[in-house]
Amino acid sequence: MTTPLLSLTWTDHVTGRQGHLVVDGLVRGVSSGGLRMREGCTLEEVAGLARGMTMKEALHYNPDGRYIPLGGAKGGIDCDPQDPRAYGILVRYLRAVRPYIETMWTTGEDLGLTQDIVDRAAAEAGLVSSIQAVYPLLDDEATARRRLADAFAVEVDGIGLDELVGGCGVAESVLVALDRAGVAYEGTRVSVQGLGTMGGASARFLARAGLRIVAVADVKGTVANPAGLDVDALLAARDSYGTVDRTALRPDDLELPGDAWLSIDAEVLVPAAVSYAVDTANQTQITARWIVEAANMPVLQDAEELLARRGITVLPDVVVNSGTNAWWWWTLFGDIDADADEAFAYTRRSMRALIDQMLARAEADGTTPRAAAHSIVADRLPVIAERFGWYR
């Protein structure tokens, strides 16, 4: 395991809560990676996420595109985002790491935080923007910033484009796996853990592609229906944390324990909530053919090895959920405009190519999709380093 360029832990002088920042490496002096807030967040977790961001950036390198990949980084705060003190802790954390955001770390929403909260806290902390470190790399900063702001203002069926693009990428990952296996979309059953930003959007796109969402899990438990859930109704009935109002359920919808989403009779599992959701113990409950990682690091490595022995394929987070990060930069650098149809088409095309390449290499090498993704990154990083400079 390589040592990151920068690793630090901050302690809030008011509450004693800790926050972490890990910069895995820089490209052209800049790195990219979101900021999460959750109870129990550790430096080790943030370091793993930062390494994942290095991979996500490299995987989306297109020599013909305007977007040049950045280095990988991640931030994390050990606090329940629903704690009344959370916003004050966030502001103080951003003030503490302000020099890094101004010069080398571009960040945004991640687990437990939404972009509007990050933006508000960043302004209160004295920052121009949470992504201001990338501005010197833009050909026309004013136009680029306006284009990204316009994109964030786009809504589809009342849901922000920024929330939808990541789920579009997750859904496309599932569809590519089904296509390669010759499995029809209609009737393919899906269980989703988490109905927040990523999980909700993933469920929406999968349902509209004809797949049957048979279970969704939130902090209150699992809602299930073998005949298929009404995804649009559930999305309309959720709060800002992805918790579904149970009064919106239909008479034949079932309320089950929180971990029931794992053992539901389904072909596809989409963990889209928290890290470390699947371990060596609970993986025995899984009978699905595919696990598609919409969350960051939801399947522990030892569990993934056991799943592989049972013929269950894990599509890794570093590819599957990379669409949101890429969309930010495609838009800011000008590869796409602030248009939903163009964003979805570009995301589908890019994700389909990546997933297809990863699965083809895994089959050819007789290895897992995760190992194949690492192999693709190993091919691309030297090219990026030679052209643009990459270092730890």
Residue pairs with C-beta under 8 A, 6 or more apart in sequence:
2 51
2 392
3 392
4 22
4 23
4 24
4 25
4 47
4 50
4 51
4 392
5 23
5 24
5 25
5 26
5 71
5 391
5 392
6 21
6 22
6 23
6 100
7 20
7 21
7 22
7 23
7 43
7 47
8 20
8 21
8 22
8 97
9 18
9 19
9 20
9 43
10 18
10 19
10 20
10 21
10 93
10 96
10 97
11 17
11 18
12 18
12 19
12 89
12 92
12 93
13 92
14 85
14 88
14 89
14 92
15 79
15 85
15 89
17 77
17 78
17 79
17 85
17 89
18 77
18 78
19 75
19 76
19 77
19 78
19 89
19 93
19 96
19 97
20 41
20 42
20 43
20 46
20 75
20 76
20 77
20 78
21 46
21 73
21 74
21 75
21 97
21 100
21 105
22 43
22 46
22 47
22 49
22 50
22 73
22 74
22 75
23 31
23 50
23 71
23 72
23 73
23 100
23 104
23 105
24 31
24 47
24 50
24 51
24 53
24 54
24 71
24 72
24 73
24 74
24 392
25 31
25 54
25 71
25 72
25 390
25 391
25 392
26 70
26 71
26 104
26 389
26 390
26 391
27 57
27 68
27 69
27 70
27 71
27 384
27 385
27 388
27 389
27 390
28 68
28 70
28 137
28 388
28 389
29 103
29 104
29 389
30 70
30 71
30 104
30 105
30 106
30 133
30 134
30 137
31 53
31 70
31 71
31 72
31 73
31 104
31 105
31 106
31 133
32 53
32 57
32 70
32 71
32 72
32 73
32 105
32 106
32 107
32 134
32 325
32 329
33 49
33 50
33 53
33 72
33 73
33 74
33 75
33 105
33 106
33 107
33 325
34 74
34 75
34 107
34 108
34 109
34 110
34 113
34 325
35 74
35 75
35 76
35 77
35 107
35 108
35 109
35 110
35 113
35 118
35 130
36 46
36 49
36 74
36 75
36 76
36 77
36 110
36 111
36 112
36 113
37 76
37 77
37 79
37 80
37 81
37 86
37 90
37 110
37 111
37 112
37 113
38 76
38 77
38 78
38 79
38 80
38 81
38 111
38 112
38 274
39 78
39 79
39 80
40 78
41 76
41 77
41 78
41 79
42 76
42 78
43 76
45 76
45 275
45 297
46 74
46 75
46 76
47 74
48 297
49 74
49 76
49 296
49 297
50 72
50 73
50 74
51 72
52 72
52 74
52 296
52 297
52 317
52 318
53 71
53 72
53 73
53 74
53 325
54 71
54 72
54 377
54 381
55 72
55 318
55 373
55 374
55 377
56 72
56 318
56 319
56 322
56 325
56 326
57 69
57 70
57 71
57 72
57 325
58 69
58 377
58 380
58 381
58 384
59 318
59 319
59 322
59 354
59 373
59 376
59 377
59 380
60 67
60 69
60 322
60 325
60 326
60 329
60 350
60 354
61 68
61 69
61 380
61 383
61 384
62 350
65 330
65 333
65 335
66 333
66 334
66 335
67 326
67 329
67 330
67 332
67 333
67 335
68 137
68 333
68 388
69 384
69 388
70 106
70 134
70 329
71 390
73 104
73 105
73 106
73 107
74 110
75 93
75 97
75 105
75 107
75 110
77 89
77 90
77 93
79 85
79 86
79 89
80 86
81 112
81 113
81 241
82 241
83 89
87 117
87 121
90 113
90 117
90 118
90 121
91 121
91 124
91 125
92 125
94 101
94 121
94 122
94 124
94 125
94 127
95 125
95 126
97 105
98 125
98 126
98 127
101 107
101 122
101 127
101 130
101 132
101 133
102 127
102 128
102 132
102 133
103 133
104 133
105 133
106 130
106 131
106 132
106 133
106 134
107 118
107 130
107 131
108 115
108 118
108 130
108 131
108 328
109 115
109 117
109 118
109 197
110 296
111 273
111 274
111 275
111 295
111 296
114 197
114 240
115 152
115 162
118 130
119 129
119 130
122 129
122 130
128 135
129 135
129 145
131 328
131 332
134 332
135 141
135 145
138 144
138 332
138 333
139 334
143 334
144 332
144 333
144 334
145 332
147 331
147 332
147 334
147 337
147 338
148 328
148 331
148 332
148 338
150 338
151 161
151 162
151 331
151 337
151 338
151 343
152 160
152 161
152 162
153 338
154 160
154 161
154 338
154 339
154 340
155 161
156 164
156 340
159 200
159 201
159 204
159 235
161 338
161 340
161 343
162 324
162 327
163 197
163 200
163 201
164 201
164 204
164 205
164 340
164 344
165 201
165 323
165 324
165 327
165 343
165 344
165 347
166 197
166 198
166 201
166 202
166 294
166 321
166 323
166 324
166 327
167 197
167 198
167 199
167 200
167 201
167 202
167 203
167 204
167 205
167 294
168 201
168 205
168 323
168 343
168 344
168 347
168 348
168 351
169 320
169 321
169 322
169 323
169 324
169 326
169 347
169 348
169 351
170 198
170 201
170 202
170 205
170 270
170 272
170 292
170 294
170 320
170 321
170 323
171 202
171 205
171 206
171 209
172 205
172 323
172 347
172 348
172 351
172 352
172 355
173 292
173 315
173 319
173 320
173 351
173 355
174 190
174 206
174 211
174 268
174 270
174 290
174 292
174 315
175 185
175 209
175 352
176 351
176 352
176 355
176 356
176 359
177 290
177 292
177 313
177 315
177 355
177 359
178 184
178 185
178 188
180 356
180 359
181 289
183 267
185 209
185 210
185 211
186 210
186 211
187 210
187 211
187 212
188 210
188 211
188 212
188 267
188 268
189 211
189 212
189 214
189 264
189 265
189 266
189 267
189 268
190 203
190 206
190 211
190 212
190 213
190 214
190 266
190 267
190 268
190 269
190 270
191 213
191 214
191 215
191 216
191 217
191 224
191 261
191 262
191 264
191 266
191 268
191 269
191 270
191 288
192 199
192 202
192 203
192 213
192 215
192 216
192 217
192 261
192 269
192 270
192 272
192 294
193 199
193 216
193 217
193 261
193 262
193 269
193 270
193 271
193 272
193 273
193 277
193 295
193 298
194 216
194 217
194 218
194 242
194 271
194 272
194 273
194 274
194 294
194 295
195 203
195 216
195 217
195 218
195 234
195 235
195 238
195 242
195 243
195 244
195 272
196 238
196 241
196 242
196 272
196 273
197 242
198 272
198 294
198 295
198 321
198 324
199 216
199 242
199 270
199 272
199 273
199 294
200 235
200 238
200 242
202 270
202 272
202 294
203 213
203 216
203 231
203 234
203 235
203 270
204 231
204 232
204 235
206 213
206 270
207 213
207 231
207 232
211 268
212 227
212 228
213 228
213 229
213 231
214 224
214 225
214 226
214 228
214 229
214 264
214 265
214 266
215 222
215 223
215 224
215 225
215 229
215 256
215 260
215 261
215 264
215 266
216 222
216 223
216 229
216 234
216 244
216 261
217 223
217 258
217 259
217 260
217 261
217 273
218 238
218 242
218 243
218 244
218 273
219 241
219 243
219 258
220 243
220 244
220 246
220 258
221 255
221 256
221 257
221 258
221 260
222 255
222 256
222 257
222 258
222 259
222 260
222 261
222 264
223 229
223 234
223 244
223 246
223 249
223 253
223 254
223 255
223 256
224 253
224 254
224 256
224 260
224 261
224 264
225 250
225 252
225 253
225 254
226 265
227 252
229 253
230 250
233 248
233 250
234 244
234 248
236 248
237 244
237 245
237 247
237 248
238 244
238 245
239 245
242 273
246 255
249 255
259 282
259 285
261 269
262 269
262 278
262 282
262 285
262 286
263 285
263 286
263 287
265 287
266 288
267 288
267 289
267 290
268 288
268 289
268 290
268 291
268 292
269 286
269 288
269 290
269 291
269 292
270 291
270 292
270 294
271 277
271 278
271 291
271 293
271 294
271 295
271 298
271 299
272 294
272 295
272 298
273 295
273 298
274 295
274 298
275 295
275 296
275 297
275 298
276 297
276 298
276 300
277 295
277 298
277 299
278 286
278 291
278 298
278 299
278 300
278 303
278 304
278 307
279 300
279 302
279 303
280 300
280 302
280 303
280 306
282 303
283 299
283 303
283 306
283 307
286 307
286 312
288 312
289 311
289 312
289 313
290 312
290 313
290 314
290 315
291 299
291 307
291 312
291 313
291 314
291 315
292 315
292 320
293 299
293 314
293 315
293 316
293 317
293 320
293 321
294 317
294 320
294 321
295 317
295 321
296 317
296 321
297 317
298 317
299 307
299 314
304 314
304 368
304 370
307 314
308 314
308 368
313 368
313 369
314 368
314 369
314 370
315 355
315 358
315 369
316 369
316 370
316 373
318 370
318 373
319 351
319 354
319 355
319 358
319 369
319 373
320 355
322 351
322 354
323 347
323 350
323 351
326 347
326 350
327 336
327 343
327 346
327 347
329 335
330 336
330 343
330 346
331 337
331 338
331 343
335 346
336 342
336 343
336 346
357 376
358 369
358 372
358 373
358 376
359 369
359 372
361 367
361 372
361 375
361 376
362 368
362 369
362 371
362 372
365 371
365 372
365 375
367 375
381 390
384 390
385 391
